[in-house]
Amino acid sequence: MIQNYDDFIKTLLSAGFSMGGANSEGIYTILPWNWNEPPPYETPVRWYTGDPVTDPCEWINRVLTERDDVTYGKLFFKKSGFLTKEWFPYFLAVRRGDASFEDAYEDGTVSHFAKRIYDVISAHESLPVEDVKQMGGFSREDKFGFDKALTELQMKFFISNCGRRYKVSKKGEEYGMASTLFCTTERFWGEEIFEQAASIDVEDAKNRISAQVLKINPEAQEKKIVKFIQN
């Protein structure tokens, strides 16, 4: 019964994770209705109003700029989702372990497009997506490959969405659409969380996540849970 941003955060921290849209993918989502559908209960929550308290679109930016215990991005089923700091190490242990990007690239588990993107992002504190495209030498014809690789890097926890940035006019005023900023996952979370993940047994991580999914959604199917955890 989400009424505002504070309700959303409280629910997210309790659940540990959530799909970012109305489609729960058989797992879980905090807001189970689309922007153009009436809410299933009485609530002032509405998309695209610009209200930071009741507009879920604004909550994404607030999560990334105001908090250090929640991440957002293409995290589950190659779709958007939220993941808390408490549960991030368990997913990290399963999907990446202690492998560096160089390890993954040498093993052939990440693409060449992903390497081009990662090399650009890792050389900076953070970058808006259009700068990544420009610095990486991506053309319009590369759009499909670029978008696929960007999702790949998020799903494997090599890069993280770390906020938004607006263009600034000569007068110092922000304008236009905000651009998504990306940074390495190490910069976003810090090394401590990687040390924590390295101490977690992979099978234990899978079991803990699975148990949490079933706690918040007892009807979740095993195949869905496995896919949710692993890729």
NUTOR-622499 format. One record per atom (N, C-alpha, C, O): residue number from 1; y, x, z; atom name. Coordinates in steps of 0.05 Angstrom, whole numbers, plus 5000, padded with zeros to 4 digits. Example, Ala and Ser with C-alpha at 12.3 -4.5 7.8 and 13.67 -1.06 7.14 Angstrom:
# NUTOR-622499
  lumvo  north  east    up  volo
      1   4886  5264  5156     N
      1   4910  5246  5156    CA
      1   4934  5264  5156     C
      1   4934  5285  5169     O
      2   4955  5257  5142     N
      2   4979  5273  5143    CA
      2   5001  5258  5157     C
      2   5023  5268  5161     O
This chain:
# NUTOR-622499
  lumvo  north  east    up  volo
      1   4976  5017  5000     N
      1   5000  5000  5000    CA
      1   5025  5018  5000     C
      1   5041  5017  5019     O
      2   5028  5033  4979     N
      2   5050  5053  4978    CA
      2   5076  5039  4973     C
      2   5080  5024  4954     O
      3   5096  5045  4991     N
      3   5122  5033  4989    CA
      3   5144  5053  4980     C
      3   5165  5045  4971     O
      4   5138  5079  4984     N
      4   5158  5099  4978    CA
      4   5146  5127  4977     C
      4   5122  5130  4980     O
      5   5162  5147  4973     N
      5   5153  5175  4971    CA
      5   5139  5184  4996     C
      5   5118  5197  4995     O
      6   5150  5177  5019     N
      6   5137  5186  5044    CA
      6   5109  5175  5047     C
      6   5091  5188  5057     O
      7   5105  5149  5039     N
      7   5079  5137  5040    CA
      7   5060  5152  5021     C
      7   5037  5158  5028     O
      8   5070  5159  4998     N
      8   5054  5174  4978    CA
      8   5045  5201  4989     C
      8   5022  5208  4987     O
      9   5064  5216  5001     N
      9   5057  5242  5012    CA
      9   5037  5240  5034     C
      9   5018  5255  5036     O
     10   5041  5221  5052     N
     10   5023  5217  5075    CA
     10   4994  5211  5065     C
     10   4975  5222  5075     O
     11   4993  5194  5045     N
     11   4967  5186  5034    CA
     11   4954  5210  5019     C
     11   4930  5214  5022     O
     12   4970  5225  5004     N
     12   4959  5248  4989    CA
     12   4949  5269  5008     C
     12   4927  5280  5004     O
     13   4963  5275  5029     N
     13   4954  5296  5048    CA
     13   4929  5287  5062     C
     13   4912  5304  5069     O
     14   4926  5262  5066     N
     14   4901  5251  5079    CA
     14   4878  5253  5060     C
     14   4855  5261  5067     O
     15   4882  5245  5035     N
     15   4861  5245  5015    CA
     15   4854  5273  5005     C
     15   4830  5280  5002     O
     16   4874  5290  5002     N
     16   4870  5317  4992    CA
     16   4874  5321  4963     C
     16   4880  5343  4954     O
     17   4871  5300  4947     N
     17   4874  5301  4918    CA
     17   4877  5273  4907     C
     17   4869  5254  4920     O
     18   4888  5272  4883     N
     18   4891  5246  4869    CA
     18   4895  5251  4840     C
     18   4909  5270  4832     O
     19   4885  5233  4823     N
     19   4892  5234  4795    CA
     19   4922  5227  4794     C
     19   4932  5213  4811     O
     20   4935  5236  4773     N
     20   4964  5233  4771    CA
     20   4973  5206  4759     C
     20   4996  5199  4762     O
     21   4955  5192  4747     N
     21   4962  5166  4735    CA
     21   4946  5143  4745     C
     21   4933  5146  4766     O
     22   4947  5121  4732     N
     22   4933  5097  4741    CA
     22   4903  5100  4738     C
     22   4888  5087  4753     O
     23   4894  5115  4718     N
     23   4865  5118  4713    CA
     23   4853  5137  4734     C
     23   4859  5161  4734     O
     24   4836  5126  4750     N
     24   4824  5142  4772    CA
     24   4801  5159  4762     C
     24   4792  5177  4777     O
     25   4792  5155  4737     N
     25   4769  5170  4726    CA
     25   4744  5167  4743     C
     25   4727  5184  4743     O
     26   4743  5145  4758     N
     26   4720  5141  4775    CA
     26   4721  5157  4801     C
     26   4701  5157  4816     O
     27   4743  5170  4806     N
     27   4746  5187  4830    CA
     27   4765  5174  4849     C
     27   4757  5162  4869     O
     28   4791  5177  4843     N
     28   4811  5166  4862    CA
     28   4839  5170  4850     C
     28   4845  5190  4838     O
     29   4856  5150  4854     N
     29   4884  5153  4848    CA
     29   4900  5136  4868     C
     29   4892  5115  4876     O
     30   4923  5147  4876     N
     30   4939  5134  4897    CA
     30   4953  5110  4886     C
     30   4957  5090  4900     O
     31   4962  5111  4861     N
     31   4976  5089  4848    CA
     31   4960  5078  4825     C
     31   4961  5087  4803     O
     32   4944  5057  4830     N
     32   4924  5047  4811    CA
     32   4936  5027  4791     C
     32   4922  5007  4785     O
     33   4960  5031  4781     N
     33   4970  5014  4761    CA
     33   4989  5030  4743     C
     33   5002  5049  4752     O
     34   4991  5021  4717     N
     34   5008  5035  4698    CA
     34   5037  5027  4701     C
     34   5044  5007  4715     O
     35   5054  5042  4688     N
     35   5083  5038  4691    CA
     35   5092  5010  4681     C
     35   5111  4999  4690     O
     36   5077  5000  4661     N
     36   5084  4974  4649    CA
     36   5069  4951  4660     C
     36   5069  4929  4649     O
     37   5054  4955  4682     N
     37   5039  4934  4695    CA
     37   5051  4926  4721     C
     37   5063  4943  4735     O
     38   5048  4901  4730     N
     38   5058  4894  4756    CA
     38   5041  4906  4778     C
     38   5016  4906  4775     O
     39   5052  4916  4799     N
     39   5036  4928  4821    CA
     39   5017  4907  4833     C
     39   5023  4883  4833     O
     40   4994  4916  4843     N
     40   4974  4897  4855    CA
     40   4982  4888  4883     C
     40   4967  4872  4895     O
     41   5004  4897  4893     N
     41   5014  4889  4919    CA
     41   5045  4891  4919     C
     41   5056  4904  4901     O
     42   5057  4879  4939     N
     42   5086  4879  4940    CA
     42   5096  4907  4947     C
     42   5089  4919  4967     O
     43   5113  4918  4929     N
     43   5123  4945  4933    CA
     43   5148  4949  4916     C
     43   5150  4938  4893     O
     44   5168  4964  4925     N
     44   5191  4970  4909    CA
     44   5186  4993  4889     C
     44   5204  5001  4874     O
     45   5162  5005  4890     N
     45   5155  5028  4873    CA
     45   5156  5019  4843     C
     45   5142  5001  4835     O
     46   5172  5034  4827     N
     46   5174  5028  4799    CA
     46   5179  5055  4784     C
     46   5193  5072  4794     O
     47   5167  5058  4760     N
     47   5171  5082  4745    CA
     47   5197  5081  4730     C
     47   5208  5060  4723     O
     48   5208  5105  4724     N
     48   5231  5109  4706    CA
     48   5257  5096  4716     C
     48   5273  5088  4700     O
     49   5260  5094  4742     N
     49   5285  5083  4752    CA
     49   5304  5106  4760     C
     49   5328  5103  4763     O
     50   5293  5130  4764     N
     50   5308  5153  4773    CA
     50   5313  5154  4803     C
     50   5326  5172  4813     O
     51   5302  5135  4817     N
     51   5305  5134  4846    CA
     51   5284  5154  4859     C
     51   5260  5150  4855     O
     52   5294  5174  4873     N
     52   5275  5194  4884    CA
     52   5257  5183  4906     C
     52   5237  5196  4914     O
     53   5263  5160  4917     N
     53   5247  5148  4938    CA
     53   5225  5130  4927     C
     53   5204  5129  4939     O
     54   5231  5116  4906     N
     54   5212  5095  4896    CA
     54   5202  5099  4867     C
     54   5187  5083  4857     O
     55   5211  5120  4854     N
     55   5202  5126  4826    CA
     55   5181  5148  4826     C
     55   5188  5171  4832     O
     56   5156  5142  4820     N
     56   5135  5163  4820    CA
     56   5141  5186  4801     C
     56   5131  5208  4806     O
     57   5156  5182  4780     N
     57   5163  5204  4762    CA
     57   5179  5225  4777     C
     57   5176  5249  4773     O
     58   5197  5215  4795     N
     58   5213  5234  4811    CA
     58   5197  5247  4832     C
     58   5204  5269  4841     O
     59   5175  5235  4841     N
     59   5159  5246  4862    CA
     59   5146  5273  4854     C
     59   5143  5291  4870     O
     60   5140  5275  4828     N
     60   5128  5300  4818    CA
     60   5147  5323  4822     C
     60   5139  5344  4833     O
     61   5172  5319  4815     N
     61   5191  5341  4818    CA
     61   5196  5347  4848     C
     61   5199  5370  4855     O
     62   5196  5326  4864     N
     62   5200  5330  4893    CA
     62   5177  5346  4905     C
     62   5181  5363  4922     O
     63   5153  5339  4897     N
     63   5130  5353  4907    CA
     63   5132  5383  4901     C
     63   5126  5400  4918     O
     64   5140  5390  4876     N
     64   5141  5417  4867    CA
     64   5165  5433  4878     C
     64   5164  5458  4880     O
     65   5186  5419  4884     N
     65   5211  5433  4893    CA
     65   5215  5432  4923     C
     65   5229  5449  4935     O
     66   5204  5412  4936     N
     66   5209  5408  4965    CA
     66   5186  5416  4983     C
     66   5189  5420  5007     O
     67   5162  5419  4971     N
     67   5138  5424  4988    CA
     67   5124  5450  4979     C
     67   5127  5459  4956     O
     68   5110  5462  4998     N
     68   5094  5486  4992    CA
     68   5064  5481  4997     C
     68   5049  5500  4998     O
     69   5057  5455  5000     N
     69   5029  5449  5007    CA
     69   5016  5430  4987     C
     69   4995  5419  4993     O
     70   5029  5426  4964     N
     70   5018  5409  4943    CA
     70   5023  5421  4916     C
     70   5045  5431  4911     O
     71   5004  5419  4898     N
     71   5009  5427  4870    CA
     71   5003  5403  4852     C
     71   4989  5384  4860     O
     72   5014  5405  4828     N
     72   5011  5383  4808    CA
     72   5007  5396  4781     C
     72   5020  5416  4775     O
     73   4991  5384  4764     N
     73   4987  5394  4737    CA
     73   4962  5383  4725     C
     73   4950  5363  4735     O
     74   4953  5395  4703     N
     74   4928  5386  4689    CA
     74   4905  5399  4705     C
     74   4896  5420  4698     O
     75   4896  5385  4725     N
     75   4877  5397  4744    CA
     75   4850  5384  4743     C
     75   4830  5398  4750     O
     76   4848  5359  4734     N
     76   4822  5345  4735    CA
     76   4817  5331  4708     C
     76   4835  5317  4698     O
     77   4794  5334  4697     N
     77   4787  5321  4671    CA
     77   4807  5327  4649     C
     77   4810  5312  4630     O
     78   4820  5350  4652     N
     78   4841  5359  4633    CA
     78   4865  5339  4633     C
     78   4880  5337  4613     O
     79   4868  5326  4655     N
     79   4890  5307  4659    CA
     79   4906  5314  4684     C
     79   4897  5330  4701     O
     80   4929  5301  4687     N
     80   4946  5307  4710    CA
     80   4934  5298  4736     C
     80   4920  5278  4738     O
     81   4941  5313  4757     N
     81   4932  5306  4784    CA
     81   4946  5322  4805     C
     81   4960  5341  4799     O
     82   4943  5313  4830     N
     82   4955  5327  4853    CA
     82   4932  5339  4870     C
     82   4910  5328  4872     O
     83   4938  5362  4881     N
     83   4918  5376  4898    CA
     83   4933  5390  4921     C
     83   4952  5404  4917     O
     84   4923  5385  4946     N
     84   4936  5396  4969    CA
     84   4927  5425  4975     C
     84   4905  5433  4966     O
     85   4942  5439  4991     N
     85   4936  5466  4999    CA
     85   4910  5467  5015     C
     85   4895  5487  5013     O
     86   4904  5447  5030     N
     86   4880  5446  5046    CA
     86   4855  5447  5029     C
     86   4836  5460  5036     O
     87   4856  5433  5005     N
     87   4832  5431  4989    CA
     87   4832  5450  4965     C
     87   4811  5454  4952     O
     88   4855  5462  4959     N
     88   4856  5480  4936    CA
     88   4836  5503  4938     C
     88   4823  5509  4918     O
     89   4832  5517  4961     N
     89   4813  5539  4962    CA
     89   4785  5531  4954     C
     89   4770  5548  4943     O
     90   4777  5507  4960     N
     90   4750  5498  4954    CA
     90   4746  5495  4923     C
     90   4726  5504  4912     O
     91   4766  5483  4910     N
     91   4765  5481  4881    CA
     91   4767  5509  4868     C
     91   4753  5515  4849     O
     92   4784  5526  4880     N
     92   4787  5553  4870    CA
     92   4761  5569  4871     C
     92   4754  5584  4853     O
     93   4747  5566  4894     N
     93   4721  5579  4897    CA
     93   4701  5571  4876     C
     93   4686  5588  4867     O
     94   4702  5546  4868     N
     94   4683  5536  4848    CA
     94   4691  5545  4820     C
     94   4674  5554  4805     O
     95   4716  5541  4813     N
     95   4724  5544  4785    CA
     95   4731  5573  4777     C
     95   4728  5581  4754     O
     96   4741  5588  4796     N
     96   4750  5615  4789    CA
     96   4738  5637  4807     C
     96   4734  5659  4798     O
     97   4733  5631  4832     N
     97   4724  5651  4851    CA
     97   4744  5673  4854     C
     97   4768  5668  4856     O
     98   4735  5698  4854     N
     98   4753  5721  4857    CA
     98   4759  5734  4830     C
     98   4769  5757  4830     O
     99   4753  5721  4808     N
     99   4757  5733  4782    CA
     99   4787  5734  4775     C
     99   4802  5715  4779     O
    100   4796  5757  4765     N
    100   4823  5760  4754    CA
    100   4824  5748  4726     C
    100   4803  5742  4714     O
    101   4848  5745  4716     N
    101   4850  5735  4688    CA
    101   4837  5755  4669     C
    101   4823  5748  4650     O
    102   4841  5781  4674     N
    102   4829  5802  4657    CA
    102   4799  5800  4657     C
    102   4786  5803  4636     O
    103   4787  5795  4680     N
    103   4758  5791  4682    CA
    103   4749  5768  4665     C
    103   4730  5770  4649     O
    104   4763  5745  4667     N
    104   4755  5721  4652    CA
    104   4758  5726  4622     C
    104   4741  5717  4607     O
    105   4779  5740  4614     N
    105   4783  5744  4586    CA
    105   4762  5763  4574     C
    105   4751  5758  4552     O
    106   4755  5784  4589     N
    106   4734  5802  4580    CA
    106   4707  5788  4579     C
    106   4691  5795  4562     O
    107   4703  5769  4596     N
    107   4677  5754  4596    CA
    107   4677  5732  4575     C
    107   4656  5720  4570     O
    108   4699  5728  4562     N
    108   4700  5708  4540    CA
    108   4702  5679  4550     C
    108   4697  5661  4535     O
    109   4711  5675  4575     N
    109   4712  5648  4586    CA
    109   4740  5636  4583     C
    109   4744  5613  4590     O
    110   4760  5651  4573     N
    110   4786  5640  4566    CA
    110   4793  5649  4537     C
    110   4783  5670  4528     O
    111   4809  5633  4524     N
    111   4814  5637  4496    CA
    111   4836  5658  4491     C
    111   4850  5666  4510     O
    112   4839  5666  4466     N
    112   4860  5685  4458    CA
    112   4887  5672  4461     C
    112   4906  5685  4470     O
    113   4890  5646  4454     N
    113   4915  5632  4458    CA
    113   4922  5632  4488     C
    113   4946  5636  4495     O
    114   4902  5628  4505     N
    114   4908  5628  4534    CA
    114   4918  5655  4543     C
    114   4935  5657  4560     O
    115   4907  5677  4531     N
    115   4916  5704  4539    CA
    115   4946  5708  4531     C
    115   4961  5719  4546     O
    116   4953  5698  4507     N
    116   4980  5701  4498    CA
    116   5000  5687  4517     C
    116   5021  5697  4523     O
    117   4992  5663  4525     N
    117   5008  5648  4544    CA
    117   5009  5661  4571     C
    117   5031  5664  4583     O
    118   4986  5669  4581     N
    118   4985  5682  4608    CA
    118   5001  5708  4609     C
    118   5015  5713  4629     O
    119   4999  5724  4588     N
    119   5014  5749  4588    CA
    119   5044  5745  4590     C
    119   5058  5760  4604     O
    120   5054  5724  4577     N
    120   5082  5718  4579    CA
    120   5090  5708  4607     C
    120   5109  5718  4619     O
    121   5075  5689  4617     N
    121   5081  5677  4643    CA
    121   5079  5697  4666     C
    121   5095  5698  4684     O
    122   5058  5714  4665     N
    122   5053  5733  4686    CA
    122   5074  5754  4688     C
    122   5077  5768  4709     O
    123   5089  5758  4666     N
    123   5110  5779  4666    CA
    123   5137  5769  4678     C
    123   5156  5784  4679     O
    124   5137  5743  4687     N
    124   5162  5731  4698    CA
    124   5155  5716  4723     C
    124   5132  5709  4729     O
    125   5176  5711  4739     N
    125   5173  5695  4763    CA
    125   5164  5666  4755     C
    125   5145  5656  4767     O
    126   5178  5655  4736     N
    126   5171  5629  4725    CA
    126   5185  5626  4698     C
    126   5205  5639  4693     O
    127   5174  5608  4681     N
    127   5186  5604  4655    CA
    127   5183  5575  4646     C
    127   5163  5563  4651     O
    128   5204  5564  4634     N
    128   5201  5537  4622    CA
    128   5183  5539  4597     C
    128   5181  5560  4584     O
    129   5169  5517  4592     N
    129   5149  5518  4571    CA
    129   5160  5526  4544     C
    129   5145  5539  4528     O
    130   5185  5518  4537     N
    130   5195  5526  4511    CA
    130   5199  5556  4509     C
    130   5197  5567  4487     O
    131   5206  5569  4531     N
    131   5209  5598  4531    CA
    131   5182  5612  4528     C
    131   5179  5633  4515     O
    132   5161  5600  4539     N
    132   5134  5611  4536    CA
    132   5126  5610  4506     C
    132   5115  5629  4496     O
    133   5132  5588  4493     N
    133   5126  5586  4465    CA
    133   5141  5607  4448     C
    133   5129  5620  4431     O
    134   5167  5610  4454     N
    134   5183  5629  4439    CA
    134   5174  5657  4444     C
    134   5171  5672  4425     O
    135   5171  5665  4469     N
    135   5164  5692  4476    CA
    135   5136  5699  4467     C
    135   5129  5722  4461     O
    136   5119  5679  4466     N
    136   5091  5684  4457    CA
    136   5087  5683  4428     C
    136   5065  5687  4418     O
    137   5109  5676  4413     N
    137   5107  5676  4384    CA
    137   5092  5652  4373     C
    137   5079  5654  4352     O
    138   5093  5629  4387     N
    138   5078  5606  4378    CA
    138   5095  5589  4358     C
    138   5119  5585  4363     O
    139   5083  5581  4337     N
    139   5097  5565  4317    CA
    139   5090  5535  4320     C
    139   5074  5528  4337     O
    140   5103  5518  4304     N
    140   5097  5489  4305    CA
    140   5067  5484  4298     C
    140   5055  5466  4308     O
    141   5057  5501  4280     N
    141   5029  5497  4272    CA
    141   5010  5504  4294     C
    141   4986  5497  4293     O
    142   5019  5518  4315     N
    142   5002  5526  4337    CA
    142   5002  5505  4360     C
    142   4990  5510  4381     O
    143   5016  5483  4355     N
    143   5019  5463  4377    CA
    143   4993  5455  4390     C
    143   4991  5455  4415     O
    144   4973  5448  4374     N
    144   4948  5439  4386    CA
    144   4935  5461  4402     C
    144   4926  5456  4425     O
    145   4933  5485  4391     N
    145   4921  5507  4405    CA
    145   4937  5515  4430     C
    145   4925  5522  4450     O
    146   4963  5513  4428     N
    146   4980  5520  4451    CA
    146   4976  5500  4474     C
    146   4971  5508  4497     O
    147   4977  5474  4468     N
    147   4973  5454  4488    CA
    147   4945  5455  4501     C
    147   4942  5452  4525     O
    148   4925  5461  4484     N
    148   4898  5463  4495    CA
    148   4895  5487  4513     C
    148   4883  5485  4535     O
    149   4907  5509  4506     N
    149   4906  5534  4522    CA
    149   4921  5530  4548     C
    149   4913  5540  4569     O
    150   4944  5516  4547     N
    150   4960  5512  4571    CA
    150   4944  5495  4591     C
    150   4945  5501  4615     O
    151   4930  5475  4581     N
    151   4913  5459  4599    CA
    151   4890  5476  4609     C
    151   4883  5474  4633     O
    152   4878  5492  4592     N
    152   4856  5510  4600    CA
    152   4864  5528  4624     C
    152   4849  5531  4643     O
    153   4888  5540  4622     N
    153   4897  5558  4643    CA
    153   4902  5543  4669     C
    153   4898  5554  4691     O
    154   4911  5518  4668     N
    154   4915  5503  4692    CA
    154   4889  5495  4704     C
    154   4885  5496  4729     O
    155   4870  5486  4688     N
    155   4844  5477  4698    CA
    155   4828  5500  4711     C
    155   4813  5495  4729     O
    156   4832  5524  4701     N
    156   4819  5548  4712    CA
    156   4835  5561  4734     C
    156   4826  5581  4745     O
    157   4858  5549  4741     N
    157   4875  5559  4763    CA
    157   4886  5587  4758     C
    157   4888  5603  4777     O
    158   4894  5593  4733     N
    158   4908  5618  4728    CA
    158   4938  5614  4727     C
    158   4953  5632  4734     O
    159   4947  5590  4720     N
    159   4976  5584  4721    CA
    159   4980  5558  4735     C
    159   4962  5541  4737     O
    160   5004  5554  4746     N
    160   5011  5530  4760    CA
    160   5038  5519  4751     C
    160   5056  5534  4744     O
    161   5040  5493  4751     N
    161   5066  5480  4747    CA
    161   5082  5485  4772     C
    161   5073  5478  4794     O
    162   5106  5496  4769     N
    162   5121  5503  4793    CA
    162   5150  5492  4792     C
    162   5168  5503  4804     O
    163   5153  5469  4779     N
    163   5179  5456  4780    CA
    163   5189  5448  4752     C
    163   5175  5448  4732     O
    164   5215  5441  4752     N
    164   5228  5434  4727    CA
    164   5255  5447  4726     C
    164   5267  5454  4746     O
    165   5265  5451  4701     N
    165   5291  5463  4697    CA
    165   5305  5448  4675     C
    165   5294  5443  4654     O
    166   5331  5442  4680     N
    166   5348  5430  4659    CA
    166   5364  5451  4645     C
    166   5370  5472  4656     O
    167   5372  5446  4620     N
    167   5391  5463  4606    CA
    167   5418  5460  4620     C
    167   5424  5438  4631     O
    168   5434  5481  4619     N
    168   5460  5481  4632    CA
    168   5482  5486  4612     C
    168   5480  5505  4596     O
    169   5502  5468  4611     N
    169   5524  5471  4592    CA
    169   5543  5494  4601     C
    169   5540  5505  4622     O
    170   5562  5500  4583     N
    170   5582  5521  4590    CA
    170   5598  5513  4614     C
    170   5610  5531  4627     O
    171   5600  5487  4620     N
    171   5614  5478  4643    CA
    171   5597  5479  4669     C
    171   5607  5472  4691     O
    172   5573  5488  4665     N
    172   5555  5490  4689    CA
    172   5541  5463  4696     C
    172   5531  5460  4718     O
    173   5541  5445  4677     N
    173   5529  5418  4682    CA
    173   5502  5417  4669     C
    173   5497  5426  4647     O
    174   5483  5405  4683     N
    174   5456  5401  4673    CA
    174   5456  5378  4652     C
    174   5471  5359  4655     O
    175   5439  5381  4632     N
    175   5438  5361  4611    CA
    175   5410  5361  4598     C
    175   5394  5379  4601     O
    176   5405  5339  4583     N
    176   5380  5337  4568    CA
    176   5356  5331  4586     C
    176   5358  5324  4609     O
    177   5332  5334  4573     N
    177   5307  5330  4587    CA
    177   5300  5355  4603     C
    177   5304  5378  4594     O
    178   5288  5351  4626     N
    178   5280  5374  4642    CA
    178   5255  5387  4630     C
    178   5238  5373  4619     O
    179   5253  5413  4631     N
    179   5230  5428  4621    CA
    179   5211  5435  4644     C
    179   5221  5442  4666     O
    180   5185  5434  4640     N
    180   5166  5442  4660    CA
    180   5166  5472  4663     C
    180   5165  5487  4643     O
    181   5167  5482  4687     N
    181   5165  5510  4693    CA
    181   5137  5518  4700     C
    181   5123  5503  4714     O
    182   5128  5541  4691     N
    182   5101  5551  4698    CA
    182   5104  5579  4710     C
    182   5121  5595  4703     O
    183   5085  5584  4729     N
    183   5083  5611  4740    CA
    183   5053  5617  4745     C
    183   5037  5599  4741     O
    184   5046  5641  4752     N
    184   5018  5646  4758    CA
    184   5011  5632  4784     C
    184   5028  5627  4801     O
    185   4986  5626  4787     N
    185   4977  5612  4811    CA
    185   4980  5630  4835     C
    185   4985  5620  4857     O
    186   4978  5656  4832     N
    186   4983  5675  4854    CA
    186   5011  5673  4864     C
    186   5016  5674  4888     O
    187   5030  5670  4846     N
    187   5058  5668  4854    CA
    187   5063  5641  4868     C
    187   5079  5640  4886     O
    188   5050  5621  4858     N
    188   5055  5594  4869    CA
    188   5044  5593  4898     C
    188   5058  5583  4916     O
    189   5019  5602  4903     N
    189   5007  5598  4929    CA
    189   5008  5623  4947     C
    189   5008  5620  4971     O
    190   5010  5647  4935     N
    190   5008  5671  4951    CA
    190   4979  5681  4953     C
    190   4960  5665  4949     O
    191   4976  5706  4960     N
    191   4950  5718  4960    CA
    191   4931  5708  4982     C
    191   4907  5708  4978     O
    192   4942  5698  5004     N
    192   4926  5690  5026    CA
    192   4906  5668  5019     C
    192   4883  5668  5028     O
    193   4914  5650  5002     N
    193   4897  5628  4995    CA
    193   4874  5637  4977     C
    193   4852  5625  4977     O
    194   4878  5659  4963     N
    194   4856  5671  4947    CA
    194   4836  5685  4965     C
    194   4812  5685  4960     O
    195   4846  5698  4986     N
    195   4828  5710  5005    CA
    195   4811  5689  5019     C
    195   4788  5693  5024     O
    196   4824  5666  5025     N
    196   4809  5644  5037    CA
    196   4787  5634  5019     C
    196   4765  5629  5027     O
    197   4794  5631  4993     N
    197   4774  5621  4974    CA
    197   4751  5640  4971     C
    197   4728  5632  4967     O
    198   4757  5666  4972     N
    198   4736  5686  4969    CA
    198   4715  5685  4991     C
    198   4692  5694  4987     O
    199   4723  5674  5014     N
    199   4704  5673  5036    CA
    199   4688  5647  5037     C
    199   4671  5643  5054     O
    200   4693  5629  5017     N
    200   4679  5603  5016    CA
    200   4655  5604  4998     C
    200   4658  5613  4975     O
    201   4632  5596  5007     N
    201   4608  5594  4991    CA
    201   4612  5572  4970     C
    201   4621  5550  4977     O
    202   4605  5578  4945     N
    202   4609  5559  4923    CA
    202   4595  5532  4928     C
    202   4606  5511  4924     O
    203   4570  5533  4936     N
    203   4555  5509  4941    CA
    203   4567  5493  4964     C
    203   4567  5468  4964     O
    204   4576  5507  4985     N
    204   4589  5494  5007    CA
    204   4614  5480  4998     C
    204   4621  5458  5007     O
    205   4629  5494  4980     N
    205   4654  5482  4969    CA
    205   4648  5456  4954     C
    205   4662  5436  4958     O
    206   4628  5457  4937     N
    206   4620  5433  4922    CA
    206   4612  5410  4940     C
    206   4620  5387  4936     O
    207   4597  5416  4961     N
    207   4588  5395  4979    CA
    207   4611  5383  4995     C
    207   4612  5359  4999     O
    208   4630  5400  5003     N
    208   4653  5390  5018    CA
    208   4671  5372  5001     C
    208   4680  5351  5010     O
    209   4675  5381  4976     N
    209   4692  5364  4959    CA
    209   4678  5338  4953     C
    209   4690  5317  4953     O
    210   4652  5339  4947     N
    210   4636  5315  4941    CA
    210   4637  5296  4964     C
    210   4641  5272  4960     O
    211   4635  5306  4988     N
    211   4635  5289  5012    CA
    211   4663  5276  5015     C
    211   4665  5252  5023     O
    212   4684  5290  5009     N
    212   4711  5279  5011    CA
    212   4715  5258  4990     C
    212   4728  5237  4995     O
    213   4705  5262  4966     N
    213   4708  5242  4945    CA
    213   4694  5216  4954     C
    213   4706  5194  4951     O
    214   4670  5218  4964     N
    214   4655  5194  4973    CA
    214   4668  5181  4997     C
    214   4665  5157  5001     O
    215   4682  5197  5012     N
    215   4697  5185  5035    CA
    215   4719  5167  5026     C
    215   4723  5145  5037     O
    216   4734  5176  5006     N
    216   4757  5159  4996    CA
    216   4749  5140  4974     C
    216   4763  5121  4968     O
    217   4725  5145  4962     N
    217   4715  5126  4941    CA
    217   4684  5126  4943     C
    217   4671  5141  4928     O
    218   4673  5109  4960     N
    218   4644  5108  4964    CA
    218   4629  5101  4938     C
    218   4604  5105  4937     O
    219   4643  5090  4918     N
    219   4629  5081  4894    CA
    219   4629  5103  4872     C
    219   4619  5098  4850     O
    220   4640  5126  4878     N
    220   4641  5147  4858    CA
    220   4613  5156  4850     C
    220   4596  5159  4867     O
    221   4609  5160  4824     N
    221   4583  5168  4814    CA
    221   4580  5198  4813     C
    221   4599  5213  4809     O
    222   4555  5207  4817     N
    222   4550  5236  4820    CA
    222   4559  5251  4795     C
    222   4571  5273  4798     O
    223   4554  5241  4771     N
    223   4562  5255  4747    CA
    223   4592  5259  4745     C
    223   4602  5280  4737     O
    224   4607  5238  4753     N
    224   4636  5240  4754    CA
    224   4645  5260  4774     C
    224   4664  5276  4769     O
    225   4633  5260  4797     N
    225   4641  5279  4818    CA
    225   4637  5308  4809     C
    225   4654  5325  4814     O
    226   4614  5313  4797     N
    226   4608  5340  4788    CA
    226   4629  5349  4768     C
    226   4639  5372  4769     O
    227   4636  5332  4749     N
    227   4656  5339  4729    CA
    227   4683  5343  4742     C
    227   4698  5361  4734     O
    228   4690  5326  4761     N
    228   4715  5328  4775    CA
    228   4718  5355  4789     C
    228   4739  5367  4788     O
    229   4697  5364  4800     N
    229   4697  5389  4815    CA
    229   4698  5413  4797     C
    229   4713  5432  4802     O
    230   4682  5413  4776     N
    230   4677  5437  4761    CA
    230   4696  5441  4737     C
    230   4702  5464  4730     O
    231   4705  5420  4724     N
    231   4722  5424  4701    CA
    231   4739  5400  4694     C
    231   4754  5401  4675     O
